[in-house]
Amino acid sequence: MSRRFRRGISSTQAAIAAIVIIIILVGIAYYATRGGGGAAETTTPTTTIPAATTTPPAATTPTTTATSTPTTTPTTTTTTPPATTTETMAGPKALVIETSKAYVVVGPKGATVPQLPTDKPIIAVAYVVDEKATKPKEESMAFVNIDPAFYRNYTVDALIIAARKATDPFIREQLYEAIYKLSNYEVPILWLGQYKLVRVYWDWLQGRYYHPTLAERYDLLWEDPNAPSRPLGIGNYVNDASTYVIVTHGWPDTFDPAADYETFGWAIWHNIGDTLVTYWKEDTKNVQPDLAVAWAHNEDGTEWYFVVRAGVKAYDPWHDKVYDITAVDVLFSIWRVARLGLDPSWMITEFVDVNASSVLSEDEFNQLLASGNLVAEFNGQVTKPKSLSELLQFFGYTGETAGVVKIKLTQPYGAILSILADPFVSVIPMQYVFDYSEGLQGKYQEALQASDYGKNPSAWAAYIKPGNQDPSHILLNQYPVGTGPYYVKEYQQGSYIVLEYNPYYWNKTLWNQAPYGQNGVPSHKTVIYLINDDANARISILTSGDADTGAIPLDRLEDVKGTPYPGTNFKVKVETGELEPTIVFIVLNTMKPPFDNVYVRQALMYAIPFEQIKNDVYSGFIERLYGVIPAGFPGHNDDLVIKYTFDLNKAFELIQKAGIDPTQYKIEIWYNAGNTQREKIANYLQTLWGQLGFQVTIRALEWPTLLDKTEKGEFDVYIIGWAPDYLDPDNYAGPMFYGGTKFSVLDFIKTTNPDEVKALFAGG
């Protein structure tokens, strides 16, 4: 989940380790730019300064109409509203948000700035909204050009874009603290918690590792040769030491990498595809070569050049054909993500100008390198190579190459390499698309020539259309083709997916060394997903030995832990670890009343039994989350926010303050079928929100159906999770809190002089 997440031991050291990871990533944002909400309250005794409030377009002005109050004795829990200035000022007013180390001032150009203290640095963000370029909420798509709650707030959006553009770590951290406070106060999403690592598998499975953004590669895992052999009842397949079987629930949203934006599909594409760069196992610090054997960028970080590996072949199992991969295929794959404009496309369209990107020959790139103005960075080392041979030597590559891809960025962005390691930009062969997509057959050479062999990729727009009705999407959604260690051999929707090792894999020499394989064949020749939405059935499949690992509800771990396999010393292992950067939350549709009212949203937050959910639903394997950014990332600071507790009296008080009659509202809560944990949460909410007076029902939807409906705004409430695309706070704030506002002007500065702030807002 970025990616929507289907699944249903915290320590200070864990948090520190995660922070170190992020600081390293922030540090690679090498390029300098100019320095560089409603105010959220704090429940700790920090100084609160007067702040002007700006009512965003999505805000609802609460009335004071009374509703019935509960008969129980009220508690002393209070909610402090956003601080407001007591002075009278005409026109728009800038907001002031106090963070741990700064005062963040944000508002439209021309806004009045209140008196500012000078005991901390001031970060000021001034903007002009581009109304014409801003897509109406009703026409937007969740996780593509608006957050999943369809919530839009100019203040929030300006802060998110400023934080995205800023490269100074101090400015970024303080902006994200302001964003965290606002997400905690506005709560268009009701934040539940952050997962701890839990995995369940038979101990004959070896080599498991954990990466926070990429699934395991199944050819890097192996099994004890004495692992049992069990027929699966699917063809002639058996679960033995050469077959890796995973029992899970749901179904991939799509087999098209350019459209898939959830963990199941990404796990598959990490195994059947290749990207320009990747991470080796659990390394989060340094990206490694994959289809790119070397790379360099210009000094301001707006142009990146990737030298493509030669000899890579994509295998088409549906027609038993292979395709040679070149730089043109790489650019076409990335360009196509932007052109389709489907779920994960924002990570390309927001940062990459695909039509200004192009393919270069090695000679053309060599001439660029001769200028000495390109920078290469790899494994902590930096150089300015003067030739292609020097660049390849720096990366330790001695083989042939297949062209160079120039990726033109819209702005410097330090996390771009992490994005290019994500499975949604897996490379597909352009010719395969033109060989078998309806209406495109026979037009491959025409399209290639029209683009001048990748120098003018905009020409491909005549062949590839936006949206999910594009013929290439329809093709890949059913018949995926990639270059990775496995390929999709067969599948039956809702029942199973079979991956087989790819005999044409470019790196199959890896399988000549133990324990990964022998004689060019991986230890795991076959991977099988068994699909079953019934948790009891999954437990039975795992404990019988039919599966090596499985999706077991956290509240059922004791039912499987230590289960022995008859006649052996093997047993089921429950592995637990530190905090993951994966979160779970409840999405409200803020386009619908009463969710357009902040007091209602806060009331619902107080009507969630967090501790009961933590202990009864997740068996303690989750930690509380109070805002959009999880622990371990810059911006996460629980000293600045409301610590929502379960308090129905407070919820009643806020419902009364909202001025609504809850009995007039019907709420349907959705969750993905087979996820018993979310089903339990939905049942809790049905009972407790019903006590507030709402008419609440719950409904399970199949995973693809849930994604399809919610991304269009066709929902009331749903429960979902999020696994990061890349390790940066922007990958939480952007997809889950950005309302899609476009700005014609967005300026920001860091200063200690209030007069400079006033000049910024005045346009000076």
C-alpha positions, 0 to 999 in steps of 0.5 A: 500500500505506498502502496495499499497494504492487505495484511491483516519488538518495539524499542528505542533502538528500533526508532533510532535505527530507522531515523539513521536510515532516513537521515542517510537518505535525506543526506543524498538530496545534494542540491541546494534550493532557496531556504526553505495549515491550520495550527494544530494543538499540543497536549504538552506545555509548550508555548503556543503563539497566536496564529491566524486561521485560514479556512480551506475550501474543504472546511466546514464551519461548525454550528452550535446546534445541540444534540443529545448528550450521554448520561455518563459522567464526562471525563476531563479530556479536552481538545484544544482548538487551533490557536487563533490571533485575537487581533482583527485583520482584514483579508487572508491571514497567514497561519503560524504553527510551532514545531520543536525547533521552528515557527512555520508560517504559511499562507497565500501571497498577500496574507497578513502575518501576525507578530512573530517571536524570534526565539526560534528560526522561522520557516515561511511558505507563501503560495498562489493557488492555480485554480485552473490547474487544480483538478476538482476533487470529484474528478480526482483519483485517490493515491494518484492526484489526491489523498484517499480521503479526498481531503483538500486544504491549501495550507496542508498542500502548500506545506507538503509541496514545500517539504518536497522541494526543500533539500535542507534537512532542518527545513524538511524536518520542521515542515514535516512536523507541521504536517504531522500536527495538521494530520493529527488535528484534521484527521481526514484519516483516523490513524490507528497504528504502526506494525511490528515485524511478524512472520510465520513459516516452517523452520525448514525455510532458510535465508529469510531477510527483511527490507522495508520497501521490497519483498523478498526475492524467492531465488534468494531463499532456500530450504532444508533438503529434508523438507517434506514433499506434499501434493498440493492438489493443483496439477502435479505440483508438490510442496517440496524443497524446490517449491516455495508455497505461500498461503495468503488471501486476496488477489493482485490488483493487476498484473500490469506493473504500471498500474499496480499499487499494492503489496501483493502485485509488487511482491510478484513484480519484484520476482518477475521483473527488473528495474534500473536499480535495486536494493540487495536484500536488507540494505536500505542505504545504497542502491545497486545496479540491476538493469542499469550498470552505471549512472551519473547526474548533472550537478544540480540533480535534474538530469540522470543518465543510466547505462543499460546492461546488454544481454538482458532478455524478457521472456514471454511464456504465453507465446514462448518468445524472448525479446532483447532489452535496450535503453528504448524499452527502459524509457518506454516502460517509465514513459508508459507509467506516466502516460497511463496515469494509473495508481502509482503514476504520481511518483513519475509524473510528480518528479520526472518529465518523461517527454523531456527524457530520451535515449542516448547512444554510448558515443553521445553519452561519452561526449557529455562525460568528456565535459567533466560536469557529470557526477557519479555516486556509488556505495558512498564514493563520488567521482566526476568521470571523464569517459564512459569507460571511466564511469563503468570502471567506477561501478566495476562493470566490464560487460557490454551495454545497450544504450543510455537512458536520460531521465529528466527531473522536474526538480532535484529529488534525493529519493529518485533512485529509491523510486526507480528501484520500485517494482512499478517501473519494472522494464517491459519489452516495447515490442511485446506490447506492439505484438499483442495489444489490440490495435497496435499489432504490426506498428512497433517499427512505426512507433519506434521510428516516430520517436526517433528511437527514443529521442522523442518519446512524446510520439508514443502518445499516438499509440498508448492512451491514458487510463485502464482501457488502454490496450497495453494495460489490458494485455499486461493485466492478463499476460505479464512479461518481464525480465526477472528471475521468475515468470508467471507460468499460470494462474486461476483467479481466486485460487492460485498463482504459479511462478516458474524460474526464468531460464533466460534470466540475465543473472542466472550465474547467481544460481551456480553458487550455494545456497542460491542454486546449482548449475544455473537453476535456483534452489526454488524452481517454482513458487506457488501462491495458494489463495484462501480468504478463510483464516482457519483454512490458511492455518490448516494449510500451513500447519499441514505443511502444504505451505512454507509460509502464510498470512496468519492473523496476529491473534491466531499466532499461538494456534500455529507457533511451534506446530511440529511436522510429524516424524521430523524435528521441523516446526512452525516458527513465529518470528517477531522483530522491530517496528516496520514502516508499515501503518494501518488506518481508517479512511473517511470520505470527506466529500460526504457529510458528516465527514466534512466536519472536523469535529465529527472526524475528531469525535470518531477518533475518540470512539476507537478502542485503540488499546483493545484493538492493539491487544485483542486484534493485533496481539500487541504487535502494533504501536499507536500512531497519531498522525501521517508520519510513522516513528523513525521518520523526520517529522514524527513528533508525538510531543506536538499532537493530541494523544487521542484516547478511547473516550465516548463522552468526549466523542459525544461532546464533539458531535454536539459541537459539530451541530449534527444529528448522528441518527440521520447518517448511514455509514457503511464500513468496508474492509478487504475480504479475508482480513479477519483483523480488519473485520474485527476492527469494523465490528468494534466501530459498528458497535461504538459509532452506533452508540454515538447515534450513527446507523453503521453497517459493515461489508467485506469486498474483494481486494481489487473491488475495494481498490477500484471503488475507493480510488474513485471516491465511491465509499463512506469509510474503509480500513486499509494499510500502507507500506512505503514505496521509498524511505522518505516522509514524503511517501506518507505525507504525499499519498495520504494527505496531499489534496492535489492543489496546484500552485502557480507560486510557492516560495519558502525561506528560512530566516530569523527576521520577521521582516523577511517573512512579511516581505515574502508574503508581500511578494518582495 
